[in-house]
Amino acid sequence: MSILRSVLRGCGSYLPAQIVSNADLAKKVDTTDEWIVQRTGIRERRVAAEGETTATLGLKAAQAALADAGIDASEIDLIIVATATPDNTFPATATQIQADLGITHGAAFDLQAVCSGFVFGLATADKFLTSGAAKAALVIGAETFSRILDWEDRTTCVLFGDGAGAVVLTAEQGEGTLADRGVLTTHIRSDGRYKNKLYVDGGPGSTKTVGFLRMEGREVFKHAVINLAETVRHTFEETGLSGDDIDWFVPHQANRRIIDATAHKLGIGEDRVVITVDRHGNTSAASIPLALAEAHADGRIKRGQLVLIEAMGGGFTWGSALIRW
């Protein structure tokens, strides 16, 4: 049966030039390189420069993705920006990127699911494309988390970084089988009971301030491993696949221990896991597209391979997607 699939046509990324190492942070807060690496796997992260914003990072990633796809911006009729750090309360960061790309048609909007944002954005774009409501989409994950960190809180400021990643998707005919290229299945979930485990303590509707990120690390770790394994198991049940069938596992880059524990639970070997957390830190909604762009650019991910992505973020939100490259 012929159906529409959302085919991934190109990837792009952008990282700020400024690198902040663990040693740099140890000069500001009571921490050490050994302590950070042992607990998180992070060695350095990027921090946006003065004048760089979520929109400027996202724009550069989008331009790189369009170039990689060989598609002109004028062909895009849907832009979704996943971010928890928009430039303004409104308008949406996506509309700023739309304007900077010279696009005056279609729709552009932001999506907020914190670290799960890219997976939620991909799932949303997939529904637009496979229903015929859009023909070509940009899904961007862009964050400037450095602007919402309490740089005196050593438990959180060492974890996060800034950056942006983007993918171009187009609606193309498939046969309705797992051999099709494109997004094969998505699963997204949320459970608002856990808000206080990972949140920002401010906002225009409550404190009229931006606020700072707060987190209960142990609780987040526990729920992450359980929830991420659960959402991927739904994918395996739906498709009849297993960890052995996955060519590349590209998880949200929050913590190396979470990544390793989840991969082990799913039966996916370390040699098939894309890791960038050591160099990027946790870039929230940007982490998966940044990792995808890196593994695509260096030739690890090849056409026709099965790529599994997953993430969990504040809220809690979590989700996964299976893509035939």
Order of alpha helices (4+ residues) and beta strands (2+ residues): beta-beta-alpha-alpha-beta-alpha-beta-alpha-beta-alpha-beta-alpha-beta-beta-beta-beta-alpha-beta-alpha-alpha-alpha-beta-beta
